[in-house]
């Protein structure tokens, strides 16, 4: 059974146990009336928790006004956060210093009470940040941030982180607040930067804030990798656009943070340039940041290209004229060759006829030679016959002569 203090005192009194005299006050006016009757009293918040004294839940007062004030504070502590947040934010946006002072006092007290209760999750800080995000009252939002920056601590850093995750279109003031949060800023920002589930834009924004806070090695490496993520890298792989947009955004924000934070000043950039490789993308980055103008160099190259293009054009004109002359000469040669072919064809026919005639003459000569050979043989035979006849005639004449004798 859990009883509040006044309920327990009632039970004790009913049982005959002596208890200190007291009154139950439900409003500040009732607390003031009790102080008038009893004199110096202790105003105690009726909440079911221990450590009320350390948390400011018990206050000894001497006057009714003090009692009224402490009763109001006790009632305020018991009111749900969602009920009082709008009223406090409205007071923060007031033009009257008293309203602003009251709002700040009540907020600080509420936050202090929440911090005193270790087992209780903070409610007021997340609610205030959510109100600042969702409402357009810039003055109240800035005063809320100023209050939270004065408080500082892990709870504020964690609450800011939750707002950045929950609201992709968050106010940049929440990011800028990390610049003033001190030791908790860097750790929280690094968690967001290396969280693979974090929105790409949030990772880029945290890289920029980290670059402003401190020249960390990983942030510097991001800044040096601009060429690895940009259009040149995309072009080298056949793309016409940026290769890795999300990584390029992180690199750009990291570079902006290092420059805005003064970590990459002229002296540091010169040192980094000396340490970089010649003709590397990193060297080119430092050249640009140190003021080297590529524009005039590009204009000079364009002029050189235009001059070479004109020379090439002139060469093309000359070569075209030479080609035309060669084509004309080639055409004339073709016509001459065609005439030669025609003449060769005519002479070929004459040569063929002469060859045929020579063949016929050769055949006639061969026949004549054969006839001559036959005549020679026939003449030789006739000579032999003549010689035979002459010899026989001589023999017969001898015989006749002998017979006549």
C-alpha positions in Angstrom: 0.0 0.0 0.0 1.3 3.4 -1.0 0.0 6.5 0.9 0.8 10.1 0.6 2.0 11.8 3.8 -1.3 13.5 4.6 -3.1 10.2 4.1 -0.7 8.4 6.4 -1.2 11.1 9.1 -4.9 10.6 8.8 -4.6 6.9 9.4 -2.3 7.5 12.4 -4.7 10.0 13.9 -7.7 7.6 13.5 -5.6 4.9 15.3 -5.0 7.3 18.2 -1.3 8.0 17.3 -0.3 11.6 17.9 0.8 13.5 14.8 1.9 17.1 14.2 -0.9 19.5 13.4 -1.3 20.3 9.7 -3.6 21.2 6.9 -4.2 19.9 3.4 -4.0 22.7 0.9 -5.1 22.1 -2.6 -4.5 25.7 -3.8 -1.9 28.4 -3.0 -4.7 30.4 -1.2 -5.4 27.5 1.1 -1.7 27.2 1.9 -1.7 30.9 2.8 -4.7 30.5 5.0 -3.0 27.6 6.9 0.0 29.7 7.5 -2.1 32.5 9.0 -3.6 30.0 11.4 -0.5 27.9 12.3 2.3 30.5 11.9 5.6 29.1 10.8 4.9 26.0 8.8 6.6 23.5 6.4 5.0 23.3 2.9 5.4 19.8 1.7 4.7 18.5 -1.8 2.4 15.5 -1.6 4.1 13.2 -4.1 4.8 9.4 -3.8 8.6 9.7 -4.0 11.5 9.8 -1.5 14.0 12.6 -1.3 11.5 15.4 -1.4 13.7 17.7 0.6 16.7 17.4 -1.7 14.5 17.8 -4.7 13.0 21.1 -3.3 9.7 19.5 -2.3 9.8 20.8 1.3 10.1 24.4 2.2 9.8 26.1 5.7 8.0 29.4 5.5 7.2 32.1 8.0 4.5 34.2 6.2 1.3 33.4 4.2 2.9 34.8 1.1 5.8 32.5 1.4 3.3 29.6 1.9 1.3 30.7 -1.1 4.5 30.7 -3.3 5.7 27.4 -2.1 2.3 25.8 -2.5 2.2 27.1 -6.1 5.7 25.6 -6.7 4.5 22.3 -5.3 1.4 22.3 -7.6 3.6 23.3 -10.5 5.9 20.3 -9.9 2.9 17.9 -10.0 1.5 19.3 -13.3 2.2 17.2 -16.4 4.8 18.6 -18.7 2.5 18.6 -21.7 0.1 20.8 -19.8 2.6 23.5 -18.9 4.9 23.6 -21.9 2.8 25.9 -24.1 2.2 28.4 -21.3 5.9 28.5 -20.5 6.9 28.9 -24.1 4.4 31.8 -24.4 5.9 33.5 -21.4 9.3 33.1 -23.0 8.1 35.0 -26.1 6.8 37.8 -24.0 8.1 41.4 -24.3 8.0 41.8 -20.5 11.1 40.9 -18.5 9.1 39.7 -15.5 7.3 37.1 -17.7 10.6 35.9 -19.2 12.2 35.7 -15.7 9.2 33.7 -14.4 9.3 31.3 -17.3 13.1 30.7 -17.0 12.7 30.2 -13.2 10.0 27.7 -13.6 11.8 25.8 -16.4 15.0 25.7 -14.4 13.1 24.4 -11.4 11.3 21.8 -13.4 14.5 20.6 -15.1 16.3 20.6 -11.8 13.5 18.4 -10.2 13.7 16.0 -13.1 17.5 15.7 -12.8 17.2 15.1 -9.0 15.0 12.0 -9.8 17.6 9.7 -11.2 15.1 7.0 -12.2 13.0 9.4 -14.2 13.6 10.2 -17.9 13.9 13.9 -18.6 10.7 15.3 -20.1 10.9 19.0 -20.2 14.1 19.4 -22.3 12.8 17.1 -25.2 9.4 18.9 -25.0 11.0 22.3 -25.2 13.1 21.4 -28.2 10.1 19.8 -30.0 8.1 23.0 -29.3 11.0 25.1 -30.7 11.0 22.9 -33.9 7.3 22.9 -34.5 6.5 26.5 -33.8 7.5 29.5 -35.8 8.1 31.8 -32.8 11.8 32.5 -33.4 12.3 34.6 -30.3 10.9 31.8 -28.0 13.0 29.2 -29.8 16.2 31.1 -29.4 15.5 31.7 -25.7 14.8 28.0 -25.2 18.1 27.2 -26.9 19.9 29.8 -24.8 18.5 28.3 -21.6 19.5 24.7 -22.6 23.0 25.9 -23.5 23.3 27.4 -20.1 22.3 24.1 -18.6 24.5 22.0 -20.9 25.1 18.3 -20.0 24.5 14.9 -21.5 20.7 15.3 -21.3 20.7 18.4 -23.5 23.0 16.8 -26.1 20.9 13.6 -26.3 17.7 15.6 -26.6 19.2 17.7 -29.4 20.3 14.5 -31.2 16.7 13.0 -31.0 15.2 16.2 -32.5 17.7 16.1 -35.4 16.8 12.5 -36.1 13.0 12.9 -35.7 12.8 16.1 -37.8 14.7 15.9 -41.1 13.8 19.5 -41.8 15.1 20.6 -38.4 16.2 24.1 -37.6 19.9 24.8 -38.1 20.0 26.4 -34.8 19.9 23.0 -33.2 23.1 22.1 -35.0 24.8 25.3 -34.2 24.0 24.7 -30.5 26.6 21.9 -30.5 29.2 24.5 -31.0 28.5 25.8 -27.5 27.7 22.5 -25.7 31.3 21.7 -24.8 32.6 18.2 -24.1 29.4 16.4 -25.1 29.3 17.9 -28.6 32.0 16.0 -30.3 31.0 12.6 -29.0 27.4 13.1 -30.0 28.2 14.5 -33.4 30.6 11.6 -34.2 27.8 9.1 -33.3 25.6 10.8 -35.9 28.4 11.0 -38.5 29.2 7.3 -38.4 25.6 6.1 -38.0 24.8 4.3 -41.2 21.1 4.7 -40.6 21.3 8.5 -40.1 19.9 10.6 -42.9 22.6 11.6 -45.4 21.9 15.3 -44.9 22.3 15.0 -41.2 25.6 13.2 -41.6 26.8 16.0 -43.9 25.7 18.7 -41.4 27.4 17.0 -38.5 30.7 16.8 -40.6 30.5 20.6 -41.0 30.0 21.3 -37.3 32.8 18.9 -36.4 35.1 20.7 -38.8 34.3 24.0 -37.1 34.9 22.5 -33.6 38.2 20.6 -34.2 40.5 19.6 -37.1 40.0 15.9 -36.6 42.0 13.6 -38.9 38.8 11.9 -40.3 37.2 15.2 -41.1 40.3 16.4 -42.8 40.4 13.2 -44.9 36.8 13.7 -45.9 37.7 17.2 -47.1 40.6 15.9 -49.1 38.4 13.4 -50.9 36.4 15.9 -52.9 37.7 14.6 -56.2 37.1 11.0 -55.3 33.4 11.6 -54.9 32.7 14.4 -57.4 32.2 14.8 -61.2 35.8 13.9 -62.1 35.5 10.5 -60.4 32.2 10.0 -62.2 33.6 11.0 -65.6 36.5 8.6 -65.1 34.0 5.8 -64.7 31.8 6.7 -67.6 29.2 8.8 -65.7 28.2 12.3 -66.7 27.2 13.4 -63.1 28.6 13.2 -59.6 29.7 9.7 -58.6 28.6 9.7 -54.9 26.4 12.6 -54.0 26.0 11.7 -50.2 29.8 11.4 -49.7 30.4 14.5 -51.7 28.0 16.5 -49.5 29.9 15.2 -46.4 33.2 16.2 -48.0 32.0 19.7 -48.9 30.6 20.3 -45.4 33.8 19.0 -43.8 35.8 21.4 -46.0 33.5 24.3 -45.1 33.7 23.5 -41.4 37.5 23.4 -41.4 37.7 26.7 -43.3 35.0 28.4 -41.1 36.7 27.2 -38.0 40.0 28.7 -39.1 41.8 25.3 -38.9 42.7 25.4 -42.6 44.1 28.9 -42.7 46.7 30.1 -45.2 49.7 28.7 -43.3 48.1 25.3 -42.8 47.0 25.1 -46.4 50.5 25.9 -47.6 51.9 23.2 -45.3 49.4 20.7 -46.5 50.2 21.6 -50.1 53.9 21.0 -49.6 53.1 17.5 -48.1 50.8 16.5 -51.0 51.8 14.8 -54.2 52.4 16.9 -57.3 49.7 16.7 -59.9 47.4 14.9 -57.4 43.7 16.0 -56.8 44.7 16.9 -53.3 47.4 19.3 -54.5 44.9 20.9 -56.9 42.4 21.4 -54.0 45.0 23.3 -52.0 46.0 25.3 -55.1 42.4 26.5 -55.5 42.0 27.3 -51.8 45.2 29.3 -51.9 44.0 31.4 -54.8 45.4 29.8 -57.8 43.2 30.8 -60.8 42.6 28.1 -63.4 40.5 30.4 -65.5 43.4 32.2 -67.3 45.2 29.0 -67.8 42.0 27.4 -69.3 41.6 30.5 -71.6 45.2 30.1 -72.7 44.6 26.4 -73.4 41.5 27.2 -75.3 43.4 29.7 -77.5 46.1 27.2 -78.1 43.4 24.6 -79.0 41.8 27.1 -81.4 45.1 27.9 -83.0 45.8 24.2 -83.5 42.2 23.7 -84.8 42.8 26.5 -87.4 46.1 25.0 -88.4 44.4 21.7 -88.7 41.7 23.3 -90.8 44.3 24.8 -93.1 46.1 21.5 -93.5 42.8 19.9 -94.3 42.2 22.5 -97.0 45.7 21.9 -98.5 45.3 18.2 -98.3 41.8 18.5 -99.9 43.3 20.5 -102.9 46.1 17.9 -103.2 43.6 15.1 -103.1 41.5 16.8 -105.8 44.6 17.2 -108.0 45.6 13.6 -107.5 42.0 12.5 -108.4 42.2 14.6 -111.6 45.6 13.1 -112.5 44.2 9.7 -111.6 41.2 10.2 -113.9 43.5 11.2 -116.7 45.7 8.2 -116.1 42.6 6.0 -116.1 41.5 7.5 -119.5 45.1 7.0 -120.9 45.1 3.4 -119.6 41.7 2.8 -121.1 43.1 4.1 -124.5 46.1 1.8 -124.1 43.9 -1.1 -123.4 41.9 -0.3 -126.5 45.1 0.0 -128.6 46.5 -3.1 -127.0 43.4 -4.9 -127.9 43.7 -3.9 -131.5 47.3 -4.8 -131.7 46.5 -8.0 -129.9 44.1 -8.9 -132.6 46.7 -8.1 -135.3 49.3 -10.1 -133.4 46.8 -13.0 -133.1 46.2 -12.8 -136.9 50.0 -12.6 -137.5 50.5 -15.5 -135.2 47.9 -17.5 -137.1 49.5 -16.6 -140.4 52.9 -17.6 -138.9 51.4 -20.8 -137.9 50.1 -21.4 -141.4 53.5 -20.5 -142.9 55.2 -22.8 -140.4 52.9 -25.6 -141.5 53.6 -24.7 -145.2 57.3 -24.6 -144.5 57.1 -28.0 -142.8 55.3 -29.5 -145.7 57.8 -27.9 -148.1 60.6 -29.3 -146.1 58.9 -32.7 -146.2 58.4 -32.3 -149.9 62.1 -31.2 -150.4 63.2 -34.2 -148.4 61.1 -36.4 -150.5 62.5 -34.8 -153.7 66.0 -35.2 -152.3 65.4 -38.9 -151.7 63.8 -39.2 -155.1 66.7 -37.4 -156.8 69.2 -39.6 -154.9 67.2 -42.6 -156.1 67.2 -41.2 -159.7 71.0 -40.5 -159.5 71.5 -44.1 -158.3 69.3 -45.3 -161.1 71.2 -43.1 -163.6 74.5 -44.3 -162.3 73.3 -47.8 -162.6 72.0 -47.3 -166.0 75.3 -45.5 -167.0 77.3 -48.4 -165.6 75.1 -50.9 -167.4 75.2 -48.9 -170.6 79.0 -48.9 -170.4 79.0 -52.6 -169.8 76.7 -53.2 -172.7 78.8 -50.9 -174.9 81.8 -53.0 -173.9 80.0 -56.2 -174.6 78.9 -54.9 -178.0 82.3 -53.7 -178.7 83.8 -57.0 -177.9 81.2 -58.8 -179.9 82.0 -56.6 -182.9 85.6 -57.4 -182.7 
